[in-house]
Amino acid sequence: MRPPPRNTPPSSLAPGPAPHSPQIVSFLDDLSALDSPGDRRVAGRSAAAMGDGEQERRLAASLTARYSDWVVEALDELPGSFLLTDPAMPGHPIVYASRGLASHTGYARREVLGRNARLFQGADTDRAAVSGVREAVRGQRAHQVSILNYRRDGSPHWVLLHLSPVFHAADGRLLHFLAVQVPIAPASRPPPCRTGRPAVFAACREDARVEEDCPCASHAGVVFVDVDTRGLDAEEPRVASDHEREKALSTANSIFSALNRYSKLTGLVVCGKRCGSVGIPALSSSLNLSLGRIKQSFVLTDSHLPDMPIIYASDAFLLLTGYSREEILGCNCRFLNGPGTSLEVLEEINQHICSEQACTVHLLNYRKDGSSFRDLLHISPIRNASGKVAFHVWVHLDEGAKYDFNGLTPEVWQLGAVGAVRVAVRSLSASGSLLRPSQ
């Protein structure tokens, strides 16, 4: 398969500040100087002073060096309006824009590559919403917010902006930001504020779990600045519906699956949460010892940490997937997903996790070497001594492999692992011995 052609930014997008200018540039820069649609269309220039050819090469290398030459072709096949930005490049430019983004905003791909994502913002875009995005970028964390954007023709439109960092799985290095834009339907309206002024309604979430909208009371004193009442789209803020949030999550999961799959071709495996043991609670030696006696292939995830990171992986799981323990601790389990992984099944898993219910599914997953396997996956909540869900256990079984189940069915074999994990957690949580004393 040939690498897809690269897009060259037009010469009209001239270089911005010199390379020695301050390099800390947010995903969205200050909007105070933006007064008109014309200003908005020229505001997002790259911070690097370089020729078109060199700029094109760097933008292309941002993707191909990390995900292989075929990743653009794979992303082009995905539906939805989304883009990828590179925070390591001067100006934090857009390095990929989907076909859906072009259709939704009116901008051709060549018009947005190399420019900052503030291109889509305008004078009436709420500064509090932009500030929230900027802080999420600085904190290298996921964020979701309803925000007023502008199309190429200057018309305003409300979108649910879903922002996710993309990390190198091995060392936790930030590689890209993924931004998904989902249009918010006019019928999606927030309850009126008692102040009589439109408040900012933002929904902040980590990748695997979508939280509810922040209530108006929690944003007292935070209002739109110079709200435009000239157009229907700018009269009042909108809040995304559950369907629109699910669409954003589904789109992001599809993109992460593609990025993860193609990053394996370069050996630079990516994930949506900074991986590694930093910030992950260390299990006590007693719990590690108890879990180590369980022979099945499983991982334990922390249900209370953002993105439900893996905090324990069994030796059988490492043998099944080909990853080392250091590579996956701190990662979300989606790193196993790839092309052909069912989004419907992933959504089913998410629903069961949110409702604290067990589930068994059949899923196409991938090993570190890129080979796929049919995964009989059982997920179950694990409660502590007080009855609250503390962890989730994920028991994996390669349906194409031969196992000695000692006369048991595969499902009963998996439930045996769940029972053993449950006993270990409950007995040690009663004595307060789940985590190391320093934790």
C-alpha positions as CSV (number, residue, x, y, z in Angstrom):
1,M,0.0,0.0,0.0
2,R,1.4,3.4,-1.0
3,P,1.6,6.1,1.6
4,P,-1.2,8.6,1.1
5,P,-0.2,12.0,-0.4
6,R,0.7,14.8,1.9
7,N,-1.1,18.2,1.9
8,T,0.8,21.4,1.7
9,P,-0.4,24.5,3.6
10,P,-1.1,27.3,1.2
11,S,1.5,30.0,0.8
12,S,-1.0,32.6,2.1
13,L,-0.5,31.1,5.5
14,A,2.7,32.9,5.9
15,P,5.1,32.2,8.8
16,G,4.3,33.7,12.1
17,P,6.8,34.7,14.9
18,A,10.4,33.6,14.7
19,P,11.4,30.3,16.2
20,H,13.1,32.0,19.1
21,S,9.7,33.4,20.3
22,P,8.2,31.9,23.4
23,Q,7.4,28.3,22.7
24,I,4.6,27.7,25.2
25,V,1.6,27.9,23.0
26,S,-1.8,26.5,24.0
27,F,-4.2,24.4,22.0
28,L,-6.3,27.6,21.8
29,D,-4.5,31.0,22.1
30,D,-5.9,34.3,23.3
31,L,-8.9,35.5,21.4
32,S,-8.9,39.1,22.5
33,A,-7.7,40.4,19.1
34,L,-10.3,38.6,17.1
35,D,-13.1,40.8,15.9
36,S,-14.4,39.5,12.7
37,P,-14.7,36.3,10.6
38,G,-11.9,37.6,8.5
39,D,-9.7,38.0,11.5
40,R,-10.7,34.5,12.7
41,R,-9.6,33.0,9.4
42,V,-6.1,34.4,9.5
43,A,-5.5,34.1,13.3
44,G,-4.2,30.5,13.4
45,R,-0.8,30.7,11.8
46,S,2.0,28.5,12.8
47,A,4.6,29.9,15.1
48,A,7.5,28.5,13.1
49,A,9.1,30.7,10.4
50,M,9.8,28.1,7.7
51,G,9.1,27.6,4.0
52,D,6.1,25.6,2.8
53,G,8.2,22.6,1.9
54,E,9.9,22.4,5.3
55,Q,6.6,23.0,7.0
56,E,4.9,20.2,5.0
57,R,7.7,17.8,5.8
58,R,7.5,18.5,9.5
59,L,3.8,18.2,9.6
60,A,3.9,14.9,7.8
61,A,6.7,13.5,10.0
62,S,4.7,14.3,13.1
63,L,2.4,11.5,12.0
64,T,4.4,9.1,9.9
65,A,7.3,8.9,12.4
66,R,5.0,7.8,15.1
67,Y,2.2,5.8,13.4
68,S,3.7,4.7,10.0
69,D,3.1,6.0,6.5
70,W,-0.4,4.6,6.3
71,V,-2.0,6.2,9.3
72,V,-3.4,9.1,7.3
73,E,-5.2,6.8,4.9
74,A,-6.6,4.9,7.9
75,L,-7.8,8.1,9.6
76,D,-9.4,9.3,6.4
77,E,-11.7,6.3,6.4
78,L,-13.1,7.2,9.8
79,P,-16.3,9.2,10.1
80,G,-16.6,12.3,12.3
81,S,-15.1,15.8,12.6
82,F,-11.7,15.6,14.3
83,L,-8.1,16.8,14.2
84,L,-4.7,16.0,15.7
85,T,-2.3,18.7,16.9
86,D,1.4,18.4,17.9
87,P,2.2,20.3,21.1
88,A,5.9,19.8,20.5
89,M,6.0,21.9,17.4
90,P,6.1,25.7,17.6
91,G,2.6,27.1,17.6
92,H,1.0,23.8,18.5
93,P,-0.2,23.3,14.9
94,I,-2.8,21.0,13.4
95,V,-1.1,18.1,11.8
96,Y,-4.2,16.2,10.7
97,A,-7.7,17.2,9.8
98,S,-10.5,14.7,9.0
99,R,-12.7,14.9,5.9
100,G,-15.6,15.3,8.3
101,L,-14.0,18.4,9.7
102,A,-13.8,20.0,6.2
103,S,-17.4,19.2,5.6
104,H,-18.5,20.5,8.9
105,T,-16.5,23.8,9.0
106,G,-16.1,24.6,5.4
107,Y,-12.3,24.7,5.6
108,A,-10.3,22.6,3.2
109,R,-7.7,20.5,4.7
110,R,-4.9,22.5,3.2
111,E,-6.3,25.6,4.9
112,V,-6.0,24.2,8.4
113,L,-2.8,22.1,8.4
114,G,0.0,24.0,10.2
115,R,-2.4,26.4,11.9
116,N,-3.4,26.6,15.6
117,A,-6.8,25.3,16.5
118,R,-7.9,28.7,17.6
119,L,-8.7,29.1,13.9
120,F,-12.2,27.9,14.7
121,Q,-12.8,30.4,17.6
122,G,-14.1,33.9,17.4
123,A,-14.8,37.1,19.3
124,D,-18.0,35.6,20.9
125,T,-16.4,32.3,21.9
126,D,-16.6,32.2,25.7
127,R,-13.2,32.9,27.2
128,A,-14.0,30.7,30.2
129,A,-14.5,27.7,27.9
130,V,-11.2,28.5,26.1
131,S,-9.4,28.9,29.4
132,G,-10.7,25.4,30.5
133,V,-9.3,23.9,27.3
134,R,-6.0,25.7,27.8
135,E,-5.7,24.4,31.3
136,A,-6.4,20.9,30.2
137,V,-3.7,21.2,27.6
138,R,-1.2,22.5,30.2
139,G,-2.2,19.7,32.5
140,Q,-2.0,17.2,29.7
141,R,-5.4,15.7,30.5
142,A,-8.7,15.0,28.8
143,H,-11.4,17.6,28.7
144,Q,-14.9,18.0,27.2
145,V,-16.8,21.3,26.8
146,S,-19.6,22.9,24.8
147,I,-18.1,25.8,22.9
148,L,-19.2,28.3,20.3
149,N,-17.1,27.8,17.1
150,Y,-17.2,29.5,13.7
151,R,-17.3,28.1,10.2
152,R,-15.2,29.4,7.4
153,D,-18.0,31.7,6.2
154,G,-18.1,33.3,9.7
155,S,-21.4,31.6,10.8
156,P,-21.4,30.5,14.5
157,H,-22.2,27.0,15.6
158,W,-22.2,25.1,18.9
159,V,-20.1,22.0,19.2
160,L,-19.2,19.5,21.9
161,L,-15.4,19.6,21.9
162,H,-13.8,16.4,23.2
163,L,-10.1,16.8,23.8
164,S,-7.8,13.8,24.6
165,P,-4.0,13.7,25.0
166,V,-2.1,10.9,23.1
167,F,0.9,9.5,25.1
168,H,3.8,7.2,24.3
169,A,2.9,4.1,26.3
170,A,6.5,3.3,27.3
171,D,7.7,6.5,28.8
172,G,4.5,8.7,29.1
173,R,5.7,11.3,26.7
174,L,3.0,13.5,25.2
175,L,2.8,13.1,21.4
176,H,-0.4,14.6,20.2
177,F,-3.8,16.0,21.2
178,L,-6.9,14.6,19.6
179,A,-9.9,17.0,19.3
180,V,-13.3,15.7,18.2
181,Q,-16.0,18.2,17.3
182,V,-19.7,17.0,17.6
183,P,-22.4,19.5,16.5
184,I,-24.9,20.2,19.3
185,A,-28.5,20.2,18.1
186,P,-30.5,23.4,18.7
187,A,-33.0,21.5,20.9
188,S,-30.2,20.8,23.5
189,R,-30.7,23.7,25.9
190,P,-29.4,24.1,29.4
191,P,-31.9,25.2,32.2
192,P,-32.1,28.9,32.6
193,C,-29.8,30.7,35.1
194,R,-31.5,32.5,37.9
195,T,-29.2,35.4,37.2
196,G,-30.9,35.9,33.8
197,R,-27.6,35.7,32.1
198,P,-26.3,32.7,30.1
199,A,-23.8,30.7,32.1
200,V,-21.1,28.5,31.0
201,F,-22.0,24.8,30.9
202,A,-19.0,22.5,30.5
203,A,-18.7,18.8,30.8
204,C,-15.2,17.6,31.9
205,R,-14.4,14.0,31.6
206,E,-11.6,11.4,31.3
207,D,-11.5,9.1,28.3
208,A,-13.4,6.2,29.6
209,R,-16.0,7.9,31.7
210,V,-18.3,10.8,30.8
211,E,-19.4,12.9,33.7
212,E,-22.6,15.0,34.1
213,D,-22.7,18.7,33.2
214,C,-21.5,21.0,35.9
215,P,-24.5,22.6,37.6
216,C,-25.1,26.3,37.1
217,A,-24.6,26.9,40.8
218,S,-21.0,25.7,40.6
219,H,-20.2,28.4,38.0
220,A,-21.7,31.3,39.8
221,G,-20.1,34.5,38.5
222,V,-18.8,32.8,35.3
223,V,-20.7,34.2,32.4
224,F,-20.2,34.8,28.7
225,V,-18.2,37.9,27.8
226,D,-19.9,40.1,25.2
227,V,-22.5,37.5,24.2
228,D,-23.6,38.1,20.6
229,T,-27.4,38.3,20.3
230,R,-27.4,38.9,16.5
231,G,-27.7,35.3,15.5
232,L,-29.7,32.4,16.9
233,D,-26.6,30.2,17.3
234,A,-25.0,32.8,19.6
235,E,-28.0,33.7,21.7
236,E,-27.4,31.3,24.5
237,P,-25.1,28.4,25.3
238,R,-26.0,24.8,24.6
239,V,-25.4,21.7,26.5
240,A,-24.7,18.4,24.8
241,S,-27.2,15.6,25.0
242,D,-26.2,12.1,26.1
243,H,-26.4,10.9,22.5
244,E,-23.9,13.6,21.4
245,R,-21.6,12.7,24.2
246,E,-21.8,9.0,23.3
247,K,-21.0,10.0,19.7
248,A,-17.9,11.9,20.8
249,L,-16.7,9.0,22.9
250,S,-17.3,6.5,20.1
251,T,-15.5,8.7,17.6
252,A,-12.5,9.1,20.0
253,N,-12.3,5.4,20.7
254,S,-12.3,4.6,17.0
255,I,-9.4,7.1,16.4
256,F,-7.4,5.8,19.4
257,S,-7.8,2.3,18.1
258,A,-6.4,3.3,14.7
259,L,-3.6,5.3,16.3
260,N,-2.7,2.4,18.6
261,R,-2.8,-0.1,15.7
262,Y,-0.5,1.9,13.4
263,S,1.8,3.0,16.2
264,K,2.7,-0.7,16.8
265,L,4.2,-0.7,13.3
266,T,6.8,1.8,14.4
267,G,7.2,0.3,17.9
268,L,6.0,3.6,19.5
269,V,2.8,2.3,21.1
270,V,0.4,5.0,22.2
271,C,-2.4,5.3,24.7
272,G,-4.9,7.9,25.9
273,K,-3.5,8.1,29.5
274,R,0.1,8.7,30.6
275,C,1.3,5.2,31.2
276,G,3.9,4.0,33.7
277,S,3.7,3.6,37.5
278,V,4.0,7.3,38.2
279,G,0.8,8.4,40.0
280,I,-0.5,4.9,40.1
281,P,-1.2,3.6,43.6
282,A,1.3,0.8,44.6
283,L,-0.4,-2.3,45.8
284,S,0.8,-3.8,49.1
285,S,3.2,-6.8,49.0
286,S,0.4,-8.9,50.6
287,L,-2.0,-8.1,47.8
288,N,0.6,-8.6,45.1
289,L,1.5,-12.0,46.6
290,S,-2.2,-13.0,46.7
291,L,-2.9,-11.9,43.1
292,G,0.3,-13.6,41.9
293,R,-1.0,-17.0,42.9
294,I,-3.9,-16.7,40.4
295,K,-3.0,-18.5,37.2
296,Q,-5.5,-16.9,34.8
297,S,-4.8,-14.1,32.4
298,F,-6.2,-10.9,34.0
299,V,-5.6,-7.3,34.9
300,L,-6.9,-5.2,37.7
301,T,-8.0,-1.6,37.1
302,D,-8.6,1.2,39.6
303,S,-12.2,2.3,39.3
304,H,-11.6,5.6,41.1
305,L,-8.7,7.0,39.0
306,P,-9.3,8.9,35.8
307,D,-9.4,6.5,32.8
308,M,-9.4,3.4,35.0
309,P,-5.7,2.6,34.7
310,I,-4.2,-0.9,35.0
311,I,-2.6,-1.3,38.5
312,Y,-1.9,-5.0,38.3
313,A,-1.3,-7.5,35.4
314,S,-0.9,-11.2,35.8
315,D,2.0,-13.1,34.3
316,A,-0.5,-15.0,32.1
317,F,-1.8,-11.8,30.7
318,L,1.7,-10.6,29.8
319,L,2.3,-13.9,28.1
320,L,-0.9,-13.7,26.1
321,T,-0.4,-10.1,24.9
322,G,3.4,-9.9,24.6
323,Y,3.7,-6.7,26.6
324,S,5.9,-6.1,29.7
325,R,4.4,-5.1,32.9
326,E,6.2,-1.7,32.7
327,E,4.6,-1.0,29.4
328,I,1.0,-1.4,30.5
329,L,0.8,-0.3,34.2
330,G,-1.1,3.0,34.2
331,C,-2.7,2.4,30.8
332,N,-6.3,2.0,30.0
333,C,-7.3,-1.5,28.7
334,R,-8.1,0.0,25.3
335,F,-4.5,-0.3,24.2
336,L,-5.4,-3.9,23.1
337,N,-8.0,-2.6,20.6
338,G,-7.4,-2.1,16.9
339,P,-9.0,-2.3,13.5
340,G,-12.1,-4.5,13.7
341,T,-12.6,-4.1,17.4
342,S,-16.4,-3.6,17.8
343,L,-17.4,-0.1,19.0
344,E,-20.8,-1.6,20.0
345,V,-19.1,-4.1,22.3
346,L,-16.9,-1.3,23.8
347,E,-20.0,0.8,24.5
348,E,-21.6,-2.3,26.1
349,I,-18.5,-2.6,28.3
350,N,-18.7,1.0,29.3
351,Q,-22.4,0.8,30.2
352,H,-21.8,-2.2,32.4
353,I,-18.9,-0.5,34.2
354,C,-20.9,2.6,34.8
355,S,-23.8,0.5,36.3
356,E,-21.3,-1.6,38.3
357,Q,-22.4,-4.8,36.7
358,A,-20.4,-7.8,35.4
359,C,-20.4,-8.7,31.7
360,T,-18.9,-11.2,29.3
361,V,-18.1,-10.2,25.7
362,H,-16.4,-11.5,22.6
363,L,-13.9,-8.9,21.3
364,L,-11.2,-8.7,18.6
365,N,-8.0,-7.5,20.4
366,Y,-4.3,-7.2,19.4
367,R,-1.0,-8.3,20.8
368,K,2.1,-6.2,20.9
369,D,3.4,-7.8,17.7
370,G,0.3,-6.8,15.9
371,S,-1.3,-10.2,15.7
372,S,-5.0,-10.3,16.5
373,F,-6.9,-12.8,18.7
374,R,-10.5,-13.4,19.6
375,D,-10.8,-12.4,23.2
376,L,-13.4,-13.9,25.5
377,L,-13.4,-11.1,28.0
378,H,-15.1,-11.2,31.4
379,I,-15.2,-7.9,33.4
380,S,-16.5,-7.8,37.0
381,P,-16.5,-5.1,39.7
382,I,-14.5,-5.9,42.8
383,R,-15.8,-4.5,46.1
384,N,-13.9,-3.7,49.2
385,A,-14.9,-4.8,52.7
386,S,-17.3,-1.9,53.0
387,G,-19.2,-3.0,49.9
388,K,-18.0,-0.2,47.6
389,V,-16.5,-0.9,44.1
390,A,-12.7,-0.4,44.4
391,F,-11.5,-2.2,41.3
392,H,-12.5,-3.9,38.1
393,V,-11.0,-7.3,37.1
394,W,-10.6,-8.0,33.4
395,V,-10.1,-11.7,32.7
396,H,-8.9,-12.4,29.1
397,L,-9.1,-15.7,27.3
398,D,-7.8,-16.4,23.7
399,E,-10.6,-18.3,22.1
400,G,-8.2,-19.7,19.5
401,A,-5.8,-21.3,22.0
402,K,-6.0,-24.6,23.8
403,Y,-6.3,-24.6,27.5
404,D,-6.5,-27.2,30.2
405,F,-9.6,-26.1,32.2
406,N,-9.5,-29.2,34.5
407,G,-13.0,-30.1,33.3
408,L,-14.5,-26.7,33.7
409,T,-16.1,-24.5,31.0
410,P,-14.1,-21.3,30.0
411,E,-16.7,-19.1,31.7
412,V,-16.4,-21.0,35.0
413,W,-12.6,-20.8,34.7
414,Q,-12.9,-17.1,34.3
415,L,-15.3,-16.8,37.3
416,G,-12.7,-18.7,39.3
417,A,-10.2,-15.9,38.8
418,V,-12.8,-13.3,39.7
419,G,-13.6,-15.1,42.9
420,A,-9.9,-15.4,43.9
421,V,-9.4,-11.6,43.2
422,R,-12.5,-10.8,45.2
423,V,-11.3,-12.8,48.2
424,A,-7.9,-11.3,48.2
425,V,-9.2,-7.7,48.0
426,R,-11.9,-8.1,50.6
427,S,-9.7,-9.8,53.1
428,L,-6.9,-7.3,52.8
429,S,-9.2,-4.2,52.6
430,A,-10.7,-5.2,56.0
431,S,-7.2,-5.0,57.5
432,G,-6.3,-1.8,55.5
433,S,-3.5,-3.6,53.6
434,L,-4.5,-2.9,50.0
435,L,-1.9,-0.3,49.4
436,R,1.6,0.3,50.5
437,P,1.9,2.2,53.8
438,S,3.5,5.1,52.0
439,Q,0.4,5.5,49.9
